[in-house]
Amino acid sequence: FLKEHNKPTPHFCREVAEKTVLVGLCSTIFRDADYTSHEVVIDDEQIAWFEQYLKDHPADDGWKIFVFSHAPPNGSGLRVLQENHV
């Protein structure tokens, strides 16, 4: 999907206002079940990038970081609707 969308990485980062950033993390492993996308598996490379980004942009310095994914990441403990959505 990276090639099709002309993206260098599965994640994105956009500063939308002074010290206000939107971060998007994307699944890199896809389920075999047709028509369902409830799981987001974020790979170690994205996690390492995100951890470093947080260190480089600390809240103590006034940074506000909003993180998005299309569904709760696996292992996050956040709930998701169990019905298929297309």
NORFENDA-V985414 format. One record per residue. RES is the residue in three letters. NEAR is the number of other C-alpha atoms within 8 Angstrom. Layout:
# NORFENDA-V985414
res->RES near->NEAR
res->RES near->NEAR
This chain:
# NORFENDA-V985414
res->PHE near->4
res->LEU near->9
res->LYS near->7
res->GLU near->6
res->HIS near->6
res->ASN near->6
res->LYS near->8
res->PRO near->6
res->THR near->6
res->PRO near->11
res->HIS near->9
res->PHE near->9
res->CYS near->8
res->ARG near->7
res->GLU near->9
res->VAL near->7
res->ALA near->6
res->GLU near->5
res->LYS near->8
res->THR near->11
res->VAL near->13
res->LEU near->13
res->VAL near->12
res->GLY near->10
res->LEU near->12
res->CYS near->11
res->SER near->11
res->THR near->9
res->ILE near->7
res->PHE near->9
res->ARG near->8
res->ASP near->4
res->ALA near->5
res->ASP near->5
res->TYR near->7
res->THR near->9
res->SER near->10
res->HIS near->10
res->GLU near->11
res->VAL near->16
res->VAL near->11
res->ILE near->13
res->ASP near->8
res->ASP near->6
res->GLU near->6
res->GLN near->11
res->ILE near->9
res->ALA near->8
res->TRP near->8
res->PHE near->8
res->GLU near->8
res->GLN near->8
res->TYR near->8
res->LEU near->8
res->LYS near->7
res->ASP near->6
res->HIS near->8
res->PRO near->9
res->ALA near->7
res->ASP near->5
res->ASP near->6
res->GLY near->7
res->TRP near->11
res->LYS near->8
res->ILE near->8
res->PHE near->8
res->VAL near->8
res->PHE near->8
res->SER near->10
res->HIS near->6
res->ALA near->9
res->PRO near->12
res->PRO near->11
res->ASN near->9
res->GLY near->4
res->SER near->6
res->GLY near->5
res->LEU near->6
res->ARG near->5
res->VAL near->7
res->LEU near->5
res->GLN near->5
res->GLU near->4
res->ASN near->8
res->HIS near->6
res->VAL near->4
